[in-house]
Amino acid sequence: MKKNILGLLAAAALCAGCGAKEDPHYSQKTFIMNVPAQVKVYGAGPEEGRKIADAIFAEWNRVSGEFSYSDPYSMTSLVNKKAYGEWVKVDDEFLKLLMLSMDYYRLTDGAFDITFAPLWPLWQTAASTKKMPAKEDIQKALRDIGSNYIQVDAPRKLVRFTRPIQINMGGLLRGYCFDRTYRMLKQNPARYPVELRLGGNMMVLGDRIWEYRVMDPFKDSKALGKFVFNSGVVMSSSGRDHFVQIEGRLYSHILDLKTGYPIDNFSNLTVFLPDMENGNFLASAVLAVMGQDKAFKLLGAIKGSSAVWVDGQGAPTVYTNPSATVKWEKTTGLF
């Protein structure tokens, strides 16, 4: 586990996600899954705040390690090494995430696919050379991609591949970290409001007015608007920090696995969900690859949800479920 780099009691501070001024709180930061991670515990002193933050970070590091694509000793690596043509025994947790991944594959008609490994090096090379991958290379990579090549014997907790594919469930892990923390805190309720950040994602528990700012993808210091809510989860898939320019055009880092190319006319999708009571950590990347219309239609079936889709030119479109209590406030100028 990487060493925590900050533990302090902050009295009043400016921040991008929780209002202009904050009450006294304990804050701890680190990096997990190669993104910034932060826990804030409001009203807690250093001892109690550190105890809560340490427990949360320990769980996030466990999830990161056990389901890592790159760790040679993770369950994911074991399955990738052995599952082609051979049944591999997995545990309940791995099976849960795998089945959810396959549900998303079907929901998106294959646009979200955890077997994307052959495509990724092509786009990494394209980003560094500023040249588009050859169509033939894209088509070749797509032939070795497909969650339909995954076979699962759920009652016996067995998995195998019918082609030599590789799985990478990284697109689900940040949301799953929130799901795990939600259950931890529900079982052992803290006496303090808690704010969690993992990359661009945010989850809050406790009686406060919370804010999450959606930034302009082309102007670092400008917010397009903010969600204001009493509790909930915000999941974000953003090209803002990952745009690459290839042959004079900007591309998002999120790929449509049906085509092998980055999703078109997209900068950012930020989704608000009122809670995670039903294990609802719908990955925003799943919605992003569906396109704006289908994503908003799906959110229409999720009570209390809201979302902001920012297109390739930086223009936002807001959807709010009629039952939602979250408010979207448009902002102007610098945040």
VOBA-1610 file (N, C-alpha, C; in pm, whole numbers, padded with zeros to 5 digits, always signed):
BEGIN
Met+00084-00118+00000Met+00000+00000+00000Met+00088+00124+00000Lys+00055+00216-00084Lys+00130+00339-00088Lys+00103+00420+00039Lys+00206+00487+00085Lys+00199+00561+00210Lys+00104+00680+00197Asn+00018+00696+00297Asn-00069+00813+00299Asn+00015+00939+00306Ile-00021+01039+00229Ile+00064+01156+00219Ile+00010+01276+00295Leu-00110+01262+00356Leu-00158+01377+00433Leu-00257+01332+00537Gly-00240+01376+00659Gly-00340+01357+00762Gly-00343+01483+00845Leu-00454+01557+00843Leu-00456+01685+00914Leu-00597+01724+00951Leu-00606+01819+01039Leu-00734+01879+01078Leu-00744+02014+01013Ala-00837+02028+00915Ala-00851+02153+00840Ala-00970+02230+00894Ala-00952+02357+00920Ala-01060+02436+00979Ala-01147+02502+00876Ala-01087+02565+00778Ala-01167+02630+00673Ala-01083+02634+00548Ala-01137+02584+00439Ala-01055+02574+00319Ala-01143+02586+00196Leu-01082+02632+00086Leu-01149+02631-00043Leu-01129+02494-00104Cys-01233+02441-00170Cys-01216+02314-00239Cys-01318+02305-00350Ala-01295+02210-00447Ala-01378+02201-00566Ala-01501+02115-00546Gly-01515+02048-00434Gly-01626+01955-00425Gly-01715+01971-00305Cys-01686+02064-00214Cys-01766+02064-00092Cys-01798+02204-00043Gly-01807+02300-00133Gly-01850+02431-00093Gly-01735+02527-00076Ala-01766+02654-00060Ala-01662+02756-00052Ala-01584+02747+00078Lys-01653+02723+00192Lys-01585+02710+00319Lys-01630+02582+00386Glu-01534+02517+00454Glu-01566+02391+00516Glu-01554+02400+00667Asp-01633+02320+00736Asp-01620+02306+00879Asp-01493+02228+00912Pro-01450+02233+01037Pro-01333+02155+01076Pro-01348+02008+01042His-01244+01949+00988His-01251+01808+00947His-01112+01747+00946Tyr-01109+01617+00957Tyr-00985+01542+00940Tyr-00978+01499+00794Ser-00863+01517+00730Ser-00846+01482+00589Ser-00721+01397+00571Gln-00737+01293+00491Gln-00624+01206+00460Gln-00624+01177+00310Lys-00506+01183+00248Lys-00494+01162+00104Lys-00390+01055+00073Thr-00408+00991-00041Thr-00310+00897-00092Thr-00338+00880-00241Phe-00274+00781-00305Phe-00303+00745-00444Phe-00340+00598-00449Ile-00452+00566-00512Ile-00498+00429-00527Ile-00547+00412-00670Met-00510+00304-00735Met-00545+00280-00876Met-00494+00394-00964Asn-00381+00450-00925Asn-00314+00556-01002Asn-00392+00686-01007Val-00485+00706-00915Val-00559+00832-00908Val-00559+00882-00764Pro-00580+01014-00743Pro-00586+01066-00606Pro-00705+01009-00531Ala-00683+00976-00405Ala-00789+00927-00317Ala-00788+01011-00190Gln-00907+01042-00140Gln-00917+01129-00022Gln-01036+01089+00063Val-01016+01094+00194Val-01124+01076+00291Val-01127+01199+00380Lys-01245+01259+00395Lys-01264+01370+00488Lys-01368+01327+00590Val-01337+01348+00717Val-01429+01315+00826Val-01458+01443+00902Tyr-01579+01493+00891Tyr-01614+01623+00949Tyr-01646+01611+01097Gly-01587+01702+01173Gly-01612+01707+01317Gly-01529+01609+01397Ala-01444+01531+01333Ala-01362+01432+01402Ala-01224+01488+01430Gly-01169+01448+01542Gly-01031+01480+01572Gly-00936+01386+01501Pro-00806+01408+01515Pro-00708+01327+01441Pro-00718+01177+01470Glu-00739+01138+01594Glu-00740+00995+01627Glu-00858+00923+01564Glu-00978+00977+01584Glu-01097+00913+01528Glu-01099+00924+01375Gly-01062+01040+01323Gly-01059+01057+01179Gly-00961+00963+01112Arg-00843+00948+01171Arg-00742+00859+01112Arg-00791+00714+01114Lys-00859+00674+01219Lys-00910+00538+01229Lys-01007+00508+01116Ile-01098+00601+01090Ile-01197+00582+00983Ile-01127+00581+00847Ala-01040+00679+00823Ala-00972+00689+00693Ala-00884+00568+00667Asp-00811+00522+00770Asp-00723+00406+00752Asp-00803+00282+00711Ala-00919+00263+00774Ala-01002+00146+00742Ala-01053+00153+00598Ile-01092+00272+00554Ile-01142+00288+00417Ile-01030+00265+00316Phe-00915+00326+00337Phe-00804+00310+00243Phe-00755+00165+00240Ala-00758+00098+00354Ala-00717-00043+00356Ala-00808-00127+00267Glu-00937-00099+00272Glu-01031-00174+00188Glu-01012-00140+00041Trp-00990-00013+00010Trp-00970+00025-00129Trp-00842-00038-00186Asn-00738-00044-00106Asn-00615-00108-00151Asn-00633-00258-00168Arg-00715-00318-00084Arg-00745-00461-00100Arg-00814-00486-00234Val-00918-00406-00262Val-00991-00422-00389Val-00897-00399-00507Ser-00818-00294-00499Ser-00724-00262-00607Ser-00628-00377-00633Gly-00577-00438-00526Gly-00481-00546-00543Gly-00543-00676-00590Glu-00655-00714-00532Glu-00714-00844-00562Glu-00768-00853-00704Phe-00808-00739-00761Phe-00867-00742-00894Phe-00781-00669-00998Ser-00654-00647-00964Ser-00563-00577-01053Ser-00535-00657-01179Tyr-00531-00585-01292Tyr-00492-00647-01419Tyr-00342-00667-01427Ser-00266-00578-01364Ser-00120-00580-01378Ser-00047-00657-01269Asp-00111-00675-01152Asp-00047-00749-01044Asp-00043-00897-01079Pro+00076-00957-01091Pro+00084-01097-01133Pro+00023-01196-01034Tyr-00003-01150-00909Tyr-00057-01241-00808Tyr-00205-01217-00780Ser-00269-01132-00858Ser-00412-01106-00837Ser-00497-01218-00894Met-00623-01223-00850Met-00715-01321-00905Met-00738-01299-01054Thr-00742-01173-01096Thr-00758-01143-01238Thr-00644-01202-01319Ser-00521-01186-01272Ser-00405-01241-01345Ser-00410-01392-01348Leu-00451-01454-01239Leu-00462-01601-01236Leu-00561-01650-01340Val-00677-01584-01347Val-00778-01623-01445Val-00725-01601-01587Asn-00661-01486-01611Asn-00608-01457-01745Asn-00502-01559-01788Lys-00425-01609-01695Lys-00319-01706-01728Lys-00375-01845-01757Lys-00482-01884-01685Lys-00523-02024-01687Lys-00656-02053-01757Ala-00740-01952-01776Ala-00880-01980-01812Ala-00902-02018-01957Tyr-00805-01998-02047Tyr-00826-02037-02185Tyr-00823-02190-02194Gly-00943-02246-02214Gly-00956-02390-02228Gly-00956-02467-02099Glu-00954-02400-01984Glu-00948-02468-01855Glu-01037-02395-01755Trp-01118-02469-01682Trp-01202-02408-01580Trp-01117-02363-01462Val-01140-02239-01417Val-01066-02182-01305Val-01164-02148-01193Lys-01131-02190-01071Lys-01215-02163-00955Lys-01194-02019-00909Val-01305-01948-00885Val-01298-01809-00836Val-01384-01798-00711Asp-01369-01686-00639Asp-01449-01667-00519Asp-01576-01588-00550Asp-01660-01571-00449Asp-01789-01503-00468Asp-01771-01360-00516Glu-01673-01291-00462Glu-01654-01150-00495Glu-01611-01133-00640Phe-01517-01215-00684Phe-01473-01208-00823Phe-01589-01242-00916Leu-01664-01345-00880Leu-01777-01386-00963Leu-01880-01275-00973Lys-01906-01205-00864Lys-02002-01094-00864Lys-01960-00986-00964Leu-01833-00945-00958Leu-01786-00840-01047Leu-01784-00887-01192Leu-01746-01011-01214Leu-01744-01064-01351Leu-01885-01068-01410Met-01980-01116-01333Met-02118-01123-01383Met-02174-00983-01410Leu-02139-00886-01323Leu-02183-00749-01346Leu-02121-00694-01474Ser-01994-00723-01496Ser-01927-00680-01619Ser-01997-00735-01742Met-02037-00860-01735Met-02104-00923-01849Met-02245-00868-01868Asp-02310-00831-01758Asp-02440-00764-01769Asp-02425-00632-01844Tyr-02321-00556-01811Tyr-02296-00429-01878Tyr-02262-00450-02025Tyr-02193-00558-02055Tyr-02161-00593-02194Tyr-02290-00612-02274Arg-02383-00684-02215Arg-02511-00707-02284Arg-02594-00579-02290Leu-02594-00503-02181Leu-02672-00379-02175Leu-02630-00280-02284Thr-02501-00277-02313Thr-02447-00182-02411Thr-02427-00244-02549Asp-02477-00364-02569Asp-02459-00434-02697Asp-02312-00446-02735Gly-02228-00466-02633Gly-02087-00490-02657Gly-01999-00367-02657Ala-02056-00247-02635Ala-01975-00125-02635Ala-01887-00117-02510Phe-01935-00172-02398Phe-01854-00185-02276Phe-01810-00329-02265Asp-01679-00351-02263Asp-01627-00487-02270Asp-01496-00495-02192Ile-01489-00584-02095Ile-01369-00596-02012Ile-01256-00673-02081Thr-01278-00718-02204Thr-01173-00791-02277Thr-01103-00702-02378Phe-01091-00572-02346Phe-01040-00473-02442Phe-00888-00473-02458Ala-00817-00559-02388Ala-00670-00552-02382Ala-00600-00537-02517Pro-00640-00608-02624Pro-00565-00594-02750Pro-00573-00454-02812Leu-00678-00378-02779Leu-00692-00245-02839Leu-00607-00139-02770Trp-00585-00154-02641Trp-00525-00048-02564Trp-00385-00009-02614Pro-00296-00104-02644Pro-00164-00065-02693Pro-00170+00014-02824Leu-00268-00015-02909Leu-00280+00059-03035Leu-00305+00206-03009Trp-00392+00235-02912Trp-00425+00375-02885Trp-00319+00443-02799Gln-00247+00366-02719Gln-00133+00424-02648Gln-00026+00469-02747Thr-00002+00386-02847Thr+00095+00421-02952Thr+00045+00541-03032Ala-00084+00543-03062Ala-00142+00656-03138Ala-00126+00786-03061Ala-00146+00780-02928Ala-00133+00901-02846Ala+00010+00953-02846Ser+00108+00863-02846Ser+00247+00906-02840Ser+00302+00949-02975Thr+00253+00885-03083Thr+00304+00917-03218Thr+00219+01022-03288Lys+00099+01049-03233Lys+00004+01144-03294Lys-00046+01095-03430Lys-00048+00963-03448Lys-00097+00904-03573Lys-00204+00801-03542Met-00310+00800-03625Met-00419+00706-03605Met-00372+00562-03628Pro-00425+00467-03551Pro-00395+00327-03578Pro-00449+00286-03714Ala-00383+00192-03778Ala-00432+00141-03906Ala-00564+00067-03885Lys-00655+00081-03980Lys-00784+00013-03970Lys-00768-00138-03959Glu-00669-00191-04031Glu-00646-00335-04027Glu-00606-00380-03886Asp-00527-00296-03816Asp-00485-00331-03681Asp-00604-00326-03585Ile-00693-00227-03605Ile-00813-00219-03523Ile-00899-00343-03542Gln-00920-00381-03667Gln-01003-00497-03696Gln-00941-00625-03641Lys-00811-00636-03650Lys-00743-00754-03596Lys-00760-00762-03445Ala-00745-00648-03378Ala-00761-00645-03233Ala-00904-00682-03192Leu-01002-00633-03268Leu-01142-00661-03234Leu-01174-00810-03243Arg-01101-00883-03327Arg-01125-01027-03339Arg-01086-01102-03212Asp-01002-01041-03131Asp-00959-01105-03006Asp-01024-01041-02884Ile-01138-00976-02908Ile-01212-00911-02800Ile-01355-00964-02799Gly-01410-00985-02681Gly-01550-01025-02673Gly-01581-01098-02543Ser-01666-01039-02460Ser-01706-01106-02337Ser-01791-01229-02365Asn-01838-01244-02489Asn-01910-01365-02526Asn-01818-01487-02527Tyr-01687-01465-02519Tyr-01592-01576-02511Tyr-01566-01620-02367Ile-01636-01556-02272Ile-01623-01594-02132Ile-01736-01690-02097Gln-01703-01803-02040Gln-01802-01899-01993Gln-01798-01903-01840Val-01916-01904-01779Val-01925-01904-01633Val-02017-02016-01587Asp-01968-02095-01494Asp-02049-02193-01423Asp-02071-02135-01283Ala-02177-02054-01270Ala-02198-01978-01146Ala-02217-02067-01023Pro-02299-02173-01030Pro-02316-02256-00910Pro-02185-02314-00856Arg-02094-02348-00947Arg-01965-02405-00903Arg-01853-02301-00896Lys-01885-02175-00930Lys-01788-02065-00925Lys-01665-02094-01013Leu-01695-02131-01137Leu-01590-02164-01233Leu-01598-02071-01354Val-01481-02038-01409Val-01472-01949-01524Val-01373-02008-01624Arg-01405-01996-01754Arg-01308-02031-01857Arg-01333-01948-01981Phe-01233-01942-02069Phe-01240-01867-02194Phe-01239-01963-02312Thr-01317-01932-02415Thr-01316-02014-02536Thr-01220-01958-02642Arg-01164-01840-02615Arg-01056-01782-02696Arg-00952-01725-02600Pro-00828-01704-02644Pro-00724-01653-02554Pro-00737-01504-02525Ile-00848-01468-02461Ile-00875-01328-02428Ile-00813-01294-02292Gln-00818-01165-02258Gln-00773-01116-02129Gln-00882-01025-02073Ile-00910-01036-01943Ile-01011-00951-01883Ile-00945-00844-01795Asn-01008-00728-01790Asn-00962-00617-01708Asn-01087-00547-01654Met-01114-00564-01526Met-01236-00509-01467Met-01212-00373-01401Gly-01103-00306-01440Gly-01068-00179-01380Gly-01176-00072-01390Gly-01258-00078-01496Gly-01363+00022-01514Gly-01472+00016-01409Leu-01476-00094-01331Leu-01578-00109-01227Leu-01524-00087-01087Leu-01391-00088-01071Leu-01335-00099-00937Leu-01353+00026-00851Arg-01352+00145-00912Arg-01371+00264-00828Arg-01512+00268-00771Gly-01611+00234-00855Gly-01748+00227-00805Gly-01763+00117-00701Tyr-01692+00006-00721Tyr-01700-00104-00626Tyr-01638-00065-00492Cys-01532+00015-00495Cys-01474+00066-00370Cys-01578+00144-00291Phe-01657+00226-00360Phe-01764+00299-00291Phe-01870+00204-00235Asp-01905+00103-00313Asp-02003+00005-00268Asp-01956-00063-00140Arg-01829-00103-00137Arg-01773-00169-00019Arg-01774-00073+00101Thr-01735+00053+00079Thr-01730+00149+00188Thr-01870+00180+00241Tyr-01965+00190+00151Tyr-02103+00216+00191Tyr-02151+00108+00288Arg-02120-00016+00258Arg-02163-00127+00344Arg-02085-00128+00476Met-01958-00095+00469Met-01878-00086+00592Met-01934+00018+00687Leu-01963+00135+00635Leu-02010+00244+00719Leu-02154+00222+00766Lys-02234+00151+00687Lys-02370+00121+00730Lys-02369+00020+00845Gln-02274-00075+00840Gln-02264-00175+00947Gln-02205-00116+01075Asn-02115-00020+01057Asn-02051+00046+01172Asn-02064+00197+01154Pro-02183+00249+01177Pro-02207+00391+01146Pro-02113+00484+01222Ala-02053+00573+01148Ala-01968+00675+01210Ala-02057+00787+01265Arg-02006+00856+01364Arg-02083+00967+01423Arg-02061+01095+01344Tyr-01983+01087+01238Tyr-01942+01207+01166Tyr-01978+01196+01018Pro-02013+01307+00955Pro-02029+01307+00809Pro-01895+01276+00742Val-01902+01199+00634Val-01782+01153+00565Val-01793+01184+00416Glu-01686+01236+00359Glu-01676+01258+00214Glu-01561+01175+00159Leu-01589+01099+00054Leu-01489+01013-00009Leu-01467+01058-00153Arg-01341+01061-00193Arg-01305+01092-00332Arg-01212+00984-00385Leu-01239+00941-00506Leu-01149+00846-00574Leu-01146+00885-00721Gly-01038+00949-00762Gly-01036+01007-00896Gly-01143+01116-00903Gly-01224+01114-01008Gly-01331+01212-01023Gly-01461+01171-00958Asn-01460+01062-00882Asn-01581+01010-00819Asn-01591+01057-00673Met-01713+01069-00625Met-01736+01121-00490Met-01855+01049-00428Met-01840+01010-00300Met-01953+00957-00223Met-01954+01026-00088Val-02073+01061-00039Val-02086+01128+00089Val-02192+01059+00174Leu-02169+01059+00303Leu-02264+01007+00400Leu-02268+01105+00517Gly-02387+01136+00564Gly-02398+01228+00676Gly-02479+01351+00642Asp-02531+01414+00744Asp-02624+01525+00728Asp-02549+01656+00704Arg-02531+01690+00576Arg-02468+01815+00535Arg-02524+01854+00399Ile-02497+01976+00358Ile-02523+02015+00221Ile-02391+01997+00146Trp-02393+01908+00046Trp-02273+01874-00028Trp-02278+01933-00168Glu-02162+01955-00227Glu-02154+02007-00363Glu-02051+01929-00443Tyr-02080+01913-00571Tyr-01984+01854-00665Tyr-01983+01942-00790Arg-01867+01995-00822Arg-01855+02085-00938Arg-01817+02006-01063Val-01883+02035-01173Val-01849+01978-01304Val-01771+02085-01380Met-01646+02053-01411Met-01557+02152-01468Met-01567+02156-01621Asp-01535+02273-01676Asp-01527+02290-01821Asp-01407+02209-01871Pro-01427+02119-01968Pro-01317+02035-02014Pro-01206+02111-02085Phe-01234+02235-02124Phe-01134+02311-02201Phe-01080+02433-02125Lys-01135+02457-02003Lys-01088+02570-01923Lys-01072+02523-01779Asp-00948+02505-01739Asp-00919+02441-01611Asp-00983+02509-01491Ser-00997+02640-01494Ser-01045+02713-01377Ser-01194+02745-01381Lys-01265+02692-01480Lys-01406+02726-01495Lys-01496+02606-01467Ala-01597+02628-01384Ala-01698+02525-01358Ala-01820+02550-01445Leu-01872+02445-01507Leu-01996+02457-01584Leu-02117+02467-01493Gly-02106+02406-01377Gly-02216+02405-01281Gly-02183+02311-01168Lys-02281+02292-01078Lys-02256+02203-00965Lys-02383+02131-00924Phe-02364+02009-00875Phe-02472+01936-00809Phe-02472+01977-00662Val-02591+01998-00606Val-02607+02027-00464Val-02703+01923-00408Phe-02664+01854-00301Phe-02743+01740-00254Phe-02715+01714-00106Asn-02802+01633-00045Asn-02789+01600+00097Asn-02707+01473+00119Ser-02714+01380+00027Ser-02634+01258+00034Ser-02637+01195-00104Gly-02542+01109-00131Gly-02543+01042-00260Gly-02405+01011-00312Val-02402+00970-00438Val-02279+00926-00505Val-02271+00997-00640Val-02152+01042-00674Val-02128+01102-00805Val-02019+01022-00874Met-02052+00970-00993Met-01956+00893-01072Met-01929+00969-01201Ser-01801+00984-01235Ser-01765+01067-01350Ser-01672+00993-01444Ser-01704+00997-01572Ser-01613+00951-01677Ser-01575+01072-01759Ser-01449+01107-01751Ser-01407+01234-01809Ser-01293+01217-01906Gly-01304+01286-02020Gly-01191+01298-02110Gly-01108+01421-02077Arg-01153+01497-01976Arg-01091+01626-01947Arg-00940+01614-01922Asp-00901+01514-01844Asp-00760+01497-01813Asp-00692+01396-01904His-00767+01341-01997His-00712+01233-02079His-00731+01254-02229Phe-00768+01374-02269Phe-00775+01401-02412Phe-00639+01377-02475Val-00639+01319-02594Val-00516+01308-02671Val-00541+01367-02809Gln-00440+01428-02862Gln-00453+01488-02994Gln-00382+01399-03095Ile-00460+01354-03193Ile-00407+01266-03297Ile-00443+01327-03432Glu-00342+01355-03511Glu-00362+01415-03643Glu-00449+01540-03635Gly-00422+01622-03533Gly-00488+01751-03520Gly-00627+01749-03459Arg-00672+01632-03411Arg-00806+01622-03354Arg-00798+01565-03213Leu-00884+01617-03122Leu-00887+01567-02986Leu-00975+01443-02975Tyr-00927+01343-02901Tyr-01002+01220-02879Tyr-01011+01191-02730Ser-01125+01135-02688Ser-01141+01089-02551Ser-01064+00958-02533His-01031+00928-02406His-00963+00802-02378His-01061+00685-02366Ile-01192+00712-02370Ile-01291+00606-02355Ile-01322+00546-02493Leu-01303+00415-02505Leu-01321+00348-02633Leu-01458+00282-02641Asp-01516+00284-02761Asp-01636+00207-02792Asp-01588+00072-02844Leu-01608-00033-02766Leu-01552-00163-02802Leu-01627-00230-02916Lys-01737-00172-02960Lys-01802-00225-03081Lys-01727-00182-03205Thr-01669-00063-03201Thr-01600-00008-03318Thr-01448-00011-03305Gly-01399-00009-03181Gly-01255-00003-03159Gly-01200+00139-03156Tyr-01288+00239-03169Tyr-01245+00378-03172Tyr-01299+00454-03050Pro-01237+00568-03015Pro-01291+00649-02905Pro-01434+00692-02932Ile-01513+00702-02826Ile-01651+00746-02845Ile-01650+00888-02898Asp-01745+00917-02984Asp-01746+01041-03060Asp-01820+01151-02985Asn-01775+01275-03007Asn-01843+01395-02958Asn-01868+01388-02808Phe-01762+01359-02732Phe-01777+01337-02588Phe-01661+01400-02513Ser-01694+01471-02404Ser-01593+01522-02313Ser-01606+01465-02173Asn-01732+01458-02124Asn-01749+01419-01985Asn-01893+01376-01959Leu-01909+01274-01874Leu-02041+01237-01823Leu-02030+01225-01671Thr-02110+01303-01602Thr-02112+01300-01455Thr-02251+01257-01412Val-02258+01150-01333Val-02385+01089-01295Val-02402+01097-01144Phe-02518+01144-01100Phe-02552+01145-00957Phe-02651+01032-00929Leu-02623+00954-00824Leu-02714+00852-00775Leu-02742+00879-00628Pro-02865+00864-00582Pro-02899+00904-00446Pro-02838+00817-00337Asp-02805+00692-00370Asp-02744+00603-00270Asp-02691+00479-00341Met-02637+00386-00262Met-02588+00259-00315Met-02656+00143-00242Glu-02778+00168-00200Glu-02849+00072-00116Glu-02865-00063-00183Asn-02885-00064-00313Asn-02906-00190-00385Asn-02782-00234-00463Gly-02667-00194-00412Gly-02543-00228-00485Gly-02535-00153-00616Asn-02598-00037-00620Asn-02608+00040-00745Asn-02485+00127-00762Phe-02382+00074-00830Phe-02266+00158-00861Phe-02246+00157-01012Leu-02354+00185-01082Leu-02352+00190-01228Leu-02237+00276-01277Ala-02140+00214-01342Ala-02021+00286-01387Ala-02060+00389-01493Ser-02011+00511-01476Ser-02044+00615-01573Ser-01986+00583-01710Ala-01878+00505-01713Ala-01822+00465-01842Ala-01920+00379-01921Val-01999+00300-01849Val-02101+00217-01915Val-02203+00308-01984Leu-02247+00412-01914Leu-02343+00504-01971Leu-02281+00585-02085Ala-02155+00623-02070Ala-02089+00706-02172Ala-02087+00635-02307Val-02054+00506-02307Val-02044+00435-02435Val-02181+00408-02497Met-02288+00427-02420Met-02422+00409-02474Met-02467+00530-02556Gly-02402+00644-02535Gly-02446+00767-02599Gly-02544+00842-02511Gln-02559+00970-02537Gln-02638+01056-02449Gln-02784+01011-02438Asp-02849+00987-02551Asp-02992+00955-02548Asp-03020+00827-02471Lys-02945+00721-02498Lys-02967+00594-02429Lys-02929+00603-02282Ala-02823+00679-02253Ala-02782+00694-02114Ala-02890+00764-02033Phe-02944+00872-02086Phe-03048+00945-02014Phe-03175+00861-02002Lys-03204+00783-02102Lys-03323+00696-02096Lys-03307+00593-01984Leu-03188+00536-01972Leu-03164+00439-01867Leu-03174+00504-01729Leu-03122+00624-01717Leu-03129+00694-01589Leu-03273+00728-01551Gly-03359+00735-01651Gly-03500+00759-01624Gly-03564+00651-01539Ala-03503+00532-01540Ala-03556+00420-01461Ala-03492+00412-01323Ile-03398+00502-01293Ile-03329+00500-01164Ile-03379+00617-01081Lys-03456+00588-00982Lys-03519+00692-00899Lys-03414+00781-00835Gly-03436+00912-00849Gly-03349+01009-00783Gly-03222+01042-00857Ser-03203+00991-00977Ser-03078+01011-01049Ser-03075+01145-01123Ser-02955+01186-01161Ser-02936+01305-01242Ser-02803+01290-01315Ala-02783+01367-01421Ala-02659+01354-01497Ala-02634+01479-01580Val-02506+01501-01610Val-02465+01608-01700Val-02375+01548-01805Trp-02415+01560-01931Trp-02337+01514-02044Trp-02271+01636-02108Val-02139+01634-02121Val-02066+01743-02185Val-02013+01693-02318Asp-02053+01756-02428Asp-02017+01706-02560Asp-01874+01746-02597Gly-01834+01712-02717Gly-01698+01735-02762Gly-01659+01880-02775Gln-01758+01969-02778Gln-01731+02113-02785Gln-01740+02179-02648Gly-01771+02100-02543Gly-01779+02154-02408Gly-01916+02202-02367Ala-02020+02173-02447Ala-02156+02217-02415Ala-02225+02113-02326Pro-02280+02153-02211Pro-02345+02058-02121Pro-02493+02039-02151Thr-02541+01916-02131Thr-02683+01885-02134Thr-02716+01814-02004Val-02820+01863-01934Val-02852+01813-01801Val-02978+01727-01806Tyr-02974+01612-01739Tyr-03094+01531-01720Tyr-03117+01516-01569Thr-03241+01533-01526Thr-03276+01512-01386Thr-03403+01429-01378Asn-03396+01316-01312Asn-03512+01233-01291Asn-03618+01311-01212Pro-03746+01298-01250Pro-03851+01375-01181Pro-03853+01355-01030Ser-03806+01240-00983Ser-03808+01213-00839Ser-03684+01263-00767Ala-03589+01320-00840Ala-03461+01358-00780Ala-03474+01479-00690Thr-03401+01477-00579Thr-03393+01592-00489Thr-03263+01670-00512Val-03168+01611-00583Val-03045+01681-00615Val-03076+01802-00703Lys-03001+01909-00685Lys-03022+02028-00767Lys-02898+02055-00851Trp-02921+02094-00977Trp-02812+02136-01065Trp-02814+02288-01071Glu-02703+02350-01038Glu-02693+02496-01042Glu-02586+02534-01142Lys-02629+02604-01245Lys-02536+02652-01347Lys-02452+02764-01289Thr-02325+02764-01320Thr-02236+02868-01270Thr-02173+02944-01384Thr-02126+03061-01354Thr-02056+03142-01454Thr-01925+03190-01392Gly-01827+03211-01474Gly-01698+03261-01426Gly-01617+03152-01360Leu-01517+03193-01282Leu-01426+03100-01217Leu-01492+03041-01094Phe-01451+02919-01056Phe-01507+02857-00938Phe-01438+02907-00811
//
